[in-house]
Amino acid sequence: MAQAKPIKHFGTVITGKTPSTDCLEYYGNDIPFIKTPDMHGTPFVTTTECYLSKLGAESQTNKYIPEFSLIVACIGANAGEVAITTYQAQTNQQINAAITDYPCTLYFAIKDAREELRALGDGSSTMLNINKSSFENFELLLPCKEGIVKLECLLRSVFDYIHFNVLEINLLEEYKALLVTTLSR
């Protein structure tokens, strides 16, 4: 039987934060720093445009999220967009992360409830903004505990296959770019 439970029932919610851009030492090549554009077009974030240095990431140690965390854009036109991380990372303040044992199940539940989730941010300002409290208290209709565990197991095997294919596509795109560069010389 399905039950409505808040997102926080399924794990810990962390809202990202951007380290001070005035401190150039906070940025580098160590820790992936996920922004909303990194989430576009795929269920998995496998690459990011921006990275933090270890110093930058350590300036906000409570903002680390582990691999296979669910991330949801909560500000602006992309609010409600959802993806899953593939590595330990940090996010900016436009993203809420759910550290959960059920990322695949929540992925579909949030995708299905996107418009209702977006409605939480309507009228909050000139730009749609779903705050952390509203996000973590947003209720999702999901099966009972045993049903979620079974569903997650099934979905995880499918998501693992999708993840493998996304990585393969990324590798092929790198090979293509290298080949085009080599041939254009």
N, C-alpha and C positions, 0 to 999 in steps of 0.2 A: 504494500500500500504506500502511495506517495505521501510525503510530508513536506510542508513548507518550513524551511530552516534558514536562518540568516547565514550569509557567507562566512562570518566569523566562527560559526559552528564547525566548519570544515577545516579550519586552520588559522594561522596567524596572518593578519593583514599588515603590510608595511607600505607606507607611502614614501616614494623616492624623494631625493633632494639633490640639488646641484651644488657641488662644492664651489666656493668663491672663484669666480673667473678672474679675479684680480691677482690670484696666486697661481702663476703659470706652472709652478712646480707640482700642482695638483693634477695636471693633465700629462698623459704620456701614452704608454703602450702596455700597461700591466693588467688592468681590470676593465672588462667591457662595461661601457656606460650606455645603457639602453634609453633611447628616446623614441617617441611615437613613430616617426618615419621608419625606424628599424623593424617595426611590427607589420608593415604593409605587405599584403600579398602572400602570406605564408602562415601556417599554424605555428611554426617554430622560428624563433630568433636565432639565427646561426652566425650572423655578422652584425657589427655595429660600426657606425661612422666615427664614433668617439670612444676614447679610452681614458681611464684615470690612471695616474701613477699610483704606486703603493701608498705614497704619502697622502694623496688626495682621497683614496678609498679609506685609509685609516683615520682620516679626519672625521669620518662619519661611519664608524664600524657597525652601528646598529642599522645600517641601510643595506647590508649585504643580503642577497637572496640566493638560495642554492639553485643548482640545475633542476629542471623540471618543476619550476614554480610557474604558476599561472599569473600572467600580467594583463592588466586591463587599462586602456587609456581612459582617463576620467575628465579631461578638459578639452573643450573646443569641438570642432566638427568631427573629430575622430573618436569622441567619447563612446565607449562601449566596444571599441575594437579590442580583440582579445588574441593573445598568443601564449606560447609556452617557451620558457628559457631552455637553453641547451648547455649552459655552463653557469658557474657562479658569476654574479654580476651585481651591478647597482643600476638604479633607474633615476630618471629625473622626477620632479614633483608632479608631473602630469600623469604619472602611472602609479596605480595601486597594484601591489603584488599579493597573491595569496599563496602562502607556503602551506601546502596541503598534500595529503596522501592521495587525493583524487583530482589531479589537474586535468585529466582527459574528460572526466565526467563533468566537471565544472566548466570546462571549455565550451561544451555544447549547451549546457544549461544557461550560461551567460549569453552565448550567441543567440539562443532562442529568446531570451528575455531582454535583448539589447534595447528595444524601444522603451520598455518599462524602466530599465536602468537609466537611460538618457533622460527620462521624465523627472528623475530626482534632481537633475541639475537645471531644469528649466526655470527661468526667472531668477536664478541666483545672482546674476550679474549680466553685463553685456555679453559675456561669453559663457557658454554652458560649462558648469563646473560641478562635478559630483564629489563632495568632500568625503574624507575617510570614514567618518561616522555613518553617513548615509550609505556608503558603499558596503561597509562591513555588516550593516544591519539589513541590507537588501535581502529579501527572502527568495530562495529558489525552491521550486517544487521538484523534489527528487525522491527516488525510492527509499525504503528503509535501509538501515545500515548494511544488512546482508546483501540487499539488492545493489547498493552502491559499490560494495566490494567486488561483486561479480561483474558488474558493468565496467568498472575501472580495469579489471583484469582483461576483459575482452577488448576494450578500447585501447589499452596500453599496447597490446600486440599490434594493432593496426597503426597506432601512432608511431611505434618504433619503426615500422616499415616506411611510413611517410617520412620520418626523420632521416632514415637511411637514404631515401630517394632525394630529399632536399640537399643533403650533403653531396651526393653524387652529381646533382645538377650544378651545385656551386663549383665543384672540382672541374666539371666539363666546361663551365663558363671561364674559369681561370685558364684552362688549356687553350680554349678558343682565343682569348685575349693574347696569350703568349704566341700562339701560331700567327695571328693577324699581325702582331708587332714584328715577328721574325720575317714574315713574308713581305712586309712593307719596307724593309731595309734595302 
